[in-house]
């Protein structure tokens, strides 16, 4: 579905999901299958996006506008407070990172 929506909306860069992506080094065959699947799907729905029109009050349009609004508000808050403060406060995925500590300090 992710590949389908990426192609449908004309995304230029596509992050491919793999069956073994949860491990640090996915198996090569899984990478190959992910690429093969994406290429197949991209060819199959190449021009489909040109034939679909969403109404302004549709669920998808409403949800997209809400997500865009929330993302804009979040980024404005981060810009106002500062990136390091936002990271220290756990604003990103509720993961707190101290400004003067954590991985990579040493």
Backbone bond lengths (Angstrom), bond angles and torsions (degrees), N, CA, C in turn:
res aa  C-N    CA-C-N  psi(-1)  N-CA   C-N-CA  omega(-1)  CA-C   N-CA-C  phi
1 X - - - 1.447 - - 1.532 109.88 -
2 X 1.330 117.18 -38.62 1.461 121.06 179.87 1.526 110.41 -61.11
3 X 1.324 116.76 -46.10 1.468 120.89 178.03 1.528 110.79 -63.08
4 X 1.309 116.45 -39.62 1.466 121.89 179.81 1.529 110.60 -60.98
5 X 1.317 117.31 -49.54 1.465 121.54 -179.00 1.521 110.34 -66.71
6 X 1.325 117.24 -38.54 1.460 120.39 177.86 1.516 112.25 -59.02
7 X 1.306 116.34 -43.50 1.468 120.53 178.72 1.523 110.94 -72.59
8 X 1.302 116.78 -40.99 1.463 121.78 -178.70 1.527 111.48 -60.25
9 X 1.332 116.73 -37.25 1.463 121.13 -177.38 1.517 113.09 -95.67
10 X 1.331 117.48 5.55 1.460 121.03 174.56 1.516 115.05 72.93
11 X 1.320 117.37 34.49 1.462 120.19 178.52 1.525 109.62 -67.92
12 X 1.314 116.44 134.19 1.459 120.78 -178.97 1.515 113.10 -81.49
13 X 1.322 116.89 -31.95 1.463 122.24 -179.91 1.518 107.21 -118.85
14 X 1.311 116.39 131.90 1.457 120.47 -176.79 1.518 109.69 -123.58
15 X 1.323 117.39 124.98 1.458 122.69 174.74 1.525 107.46 -88.40
16 X 1.318 116.56 120.82 1.462 120.10 -175.60 1.522 111.31 -91.98
17 X 1.317 115.99 136.12 1.454 120.95 175.05 1.518 109.95 -88.22
18 X 1.343 115.76 144.02 1.461 121.04 -179.74 1.521 110.03 -126.44
19 X 1.311 115.97 150.04 1.463 120.32 -178.41 1.522 111.94 -59.23
20 X 1.322 117.69 -35.13 1.469 120.72 -177.80 1.522 111.54 -106.31
21 X 1.330 117.75 28.69 1.457 120.04 -176.03 1.522 112.68 -68.86
22 X 1.324 118.37 -17.00 1.460 120.50 -179.46 1.528 112.19 -71.37
23 X 1.320 117.71 -18.86 1.461 119.20 176.32 1.524 108.48 -92.86
24 X 1.317 116.54 158.09 1.468 120.75 -173.08 1.524 113.41 -63.43
25 X 1.315 117.52 -33.31 1.464 120.23 179.68 1.527 108.96 -126.01
26 X 1.326 116.65 92.37 1.471 119.16 179.74 1.529 111.32 -57.56
27 X 1.308 115.99 149.66 1.460 120.75 179.15 1.530 110.08 -63.42
28 X 1.331 116.28 142.29 1.461 120.65 -178.42 1.526 112.28 -58.68
29 X 1.322 116.38 -38.28 1.464 118.89 -178.97 1.533 110.24 -64.43
30 X 1.329 117.45 -33.18 1.465 120.08 178.09 1.522 111.07 -68.92
31 X 1.314 116.76 -36.16 1.469 120.01 175.57 1.527 109.86 -63.06
32 X 1.312 115.61 -43.90 1.463 120.80 179.47 1.526 111.01 -62.58
33 X 1.330 116.94 -43.60 1.465 120.74 178.69 1.527 111.50 -64.38
34 X 1.332 117.24 -37.62 1.463 120.60 179.15 1.528 110.51 -64.65
35 X 1.318 116.72 -41.92 1.470 120.97 178.68 1.525 110.17 -66.51
36 X 1.331 116.11 -44.32 1.465 120.70 179.75 1.534 110.76 -61.17
37 X 1.328 116.58 -43.84 1.466 121.08 178.60 1.523 111.31 -62.08
38 X 1.322 116.92 -44.67 1.466 120.86 -179.42 1.523 110.73 -63.73
39 X 1.321 117.03 -44.13 1.465 120.03 -179.89 1.528 111.02 -62.65
40 X 1.315 117.00 -41.79 1.466 121.67 178.31 1.524 110.34 -60.33
41 X 1.322 115.64 -48.48 1.460 120.13 -178.36 1.519 111.83 -66.99
42 X 1.335 116.98 -41.06 1.466 120.24 -179.79 1.525 111.03 -60.76
43 X 1.334 116.52 -39.94 1.467 119.72 177.49 1.531 110.83 -67.41
44 X 1.319 116.50 -40.35 1.467 120.82 -175.01 1.528 112.79 -67.90
45 X 1.313 117.93 -35.03 1.476 120.39 -176.05 1.527 112.18 -114.81
46 X 1.320 116.34 21.47 1.466 122.21 -174.05 1.521 113.32 -48.37
47 X 1.299 118.78 -48.16 1.467 122.04 -174.52 1.529 113.57 -106.62
48 X 1.308 117.67 7.18 1.463 120.82 -175.92 1.530 112.19 -62.30
49 X 1.320 117.71 -37.39 1.461 121.36 -178.65 1.517 113.77 -60.08
50 X 1.321 117.17 -25.26 1.464 121.12 179.20 1.531 112.00 -73.65
51 X 1.323 116.81 -15.40 1.462 121.11 -175.07 1.530 113.31 -107.77
52 X 1.319 116.93 2.75 1.463 120.81 -178.56 1.521 109.07 -114.94
53 X 1.318 115.97 133.38 1.460 121.04 177.06 1.527 108.00 -130.31
54 X 1.323 116.39 127.24 1.458 121.19 179.63 1.521 109.89 -93.34
55 X 1.308 116.34 137.28 1.465 119.10 177.38 1.530 108.95 -74.50
56 X 1.327 117.41 150.94 1.471 121.12 -176.87 1.526 114.13 -59.65
57 X 1.327 118.40 -25.39 1.464 120.55 -178.90 1.533 112.67 -104.83
58 X 1.326 117.47 16.01 1.466 120.45 179.66 1.528 110.11 -71.64
59 X 1.325 115.81 160.86 1.462 121.12 178.75 1.525 110.88 -58.19
60 X 1.318 116.84 -44.15 1.467 120.88 -177.28 1.522 110.79 -63.58
61 X 1.322 117.77 -45.78 1.461 121.29 179.90 1.524 110.66 -64.81
62 X 1.325 116.76 -44.29 1.464 121.16 179.52 1.521 110.70 -61.72
63 X 1.320 116.56 -44.93 1.474 120.93 -179.71 1.525 110.84 -65.84
64 X 1.311 117.55 -42.34 1.466 121.05 179.13 1.522 110.55 -61.59
65 X 1.323 117.38 -42.13 1.461 120.80 178.57 1.524 111.72 -65.50
66 X 1.335 117.40 -38.59 1.463 121.33 177.77 1.527 110.91 -64.35
67 X 1.329 116.65 -46.85 1.467 120.74 179.87 1.525 110.53 -62.39
68 X 1.313 117.60 -42.40 1.464 121.47 177.99 1.526 110.83 -62.33
69 X 1.322 117.63 -42.96 1.469 122.33 178.94 1.525 110.46 -62.40
70 X 1.340 117.01 -46.72 1.462 120.98 -179.43 1.526 111.26 -65.13
71 X 1.320 117.47 -39.79 1.466 121.06 178.70 1.523 110.73 -65.03
72 X 1.317 116.83 -41.78 1.465 121.13 178.92 1.523 110.62 -63.54
73 X 1.328 116.97 -44.95 1.466 120.89 178.43 1.523 110.87 -62.09
74 X 1.330 116.98 -41.66 1.463 120.97 179.19 1.524 110.77 -62.87
75 X 1.321 117.22 -47.03 1.465 120.44 -179.24 1.524 111.68 -65.60
76 X 1.318 117.65 -35.41 1.464 120.49 175.99 1.524 110.58 -65.27
77 X 1.333 116.83 -39.40 1.469 121.35 177.40 1.527 110.42 -64.27
78 X 1.320 117.14 -44.03 1.465 121.17 178.34 1.525 109.99 -63.17
79 X 1.317 117.96 -41.60 1.467 121.42 178.95 1.524 110.83 -63.77
80 X 1.322 116.65 -37.65 1.464 121.03 -179.14 1.529 111.64 -71.89
81 X 1.338 116.82 -44.78 1.464 121.30 -176.55 1.522 112.94 -84.57
82 X 1.315 116.79 -26.07 1.458 121.36 -176.97 1.518 111.15 103.04
83 X 1.317 115.08 145.99 1.461 121.21 -176.31 1.525 112.08 -63.05
84 X 1.336 116.79 -45.60 1.465 118.99 -176.72 1.527 111.51 -66.19
85 X 1.318 117.52 -37.50 1.467 120.00 176.54 1.524 110.14 -63.48
86 X 1.316 117.36 -42.89 1.467 121.13 179.43 1.526 111.11 -62.53
87 X 1.320 117.04 -39.37 1.468 120.40 178.74 1.526 110.63 -68.81
88 X 1.320 116.81 -40.90 1.460 121.05 178.79 1.529 110.85 -64.66
89 X 1.322 116.82 -36.82 1.466 121.81 -178.90 1.526 112.85 -79.37
90 X 1.318 117.71 -6.36 1.466 120.79 179.18 1.514 113.48 77.06
91 X 1.317 116.62 31.95 1.469 121.01 -178.76 1.531 112.86 -70.76
92 X 1.323 118.10 -22.37 1.464 122.03 -178.54 1.525 108.72 -99.19
93 X 1.320 116.76 107.33 1.468 123.58 177.12 1.525 112.23 56.03
94 X 1.334 115.99 27.42 1.461 122.52 178.73 1.526 112.34 56.01
95 X 1.329 116.95 31.49 1.461 122.50 177.18 1.514 107.79 -109.59
96 X 1.325 116.01 118.12 1.461 121.05 -178.39 1.524 109.70 -90.95
97 X 1.307 115.45 135.50 1.461 122.37 176.52 1.522 107.75 -130.08
98 X 1.345 117.39 118.13 1.465 119.29 179.73 1.526 111.05 -65.81
99 X 1.319 115.84 144.30 1.463 120.31 -177.69 1.522 111.90 -64.90
100 X 1.321 116.80 -34.39 1.471 120.56 -177.07 1.521 111.96 -110.84
101 X 1.302 118.42 32.59 1.458 120.97 -179.72 1.513 110.70 -161.08
102 X 1.321 114.99 -170.71 1.457 120.02 178.25 1.512 112.63 96.07
103 X 1.301 115.91 -177.69 1.461 121.85 -178.39 1.520 110.70 -64.70
104 X 1.308 116.12 139.60 1.457 121.24 175.97 1.512 114.19 93.34
105 X 1.339 117.91 -9.64 1.460 119.98 -179.24 1.516 111.15 -67.63
106 X 1.336 115.91 -39.11 1.464 119.37 -178.63 1.497 108.75 -75.21
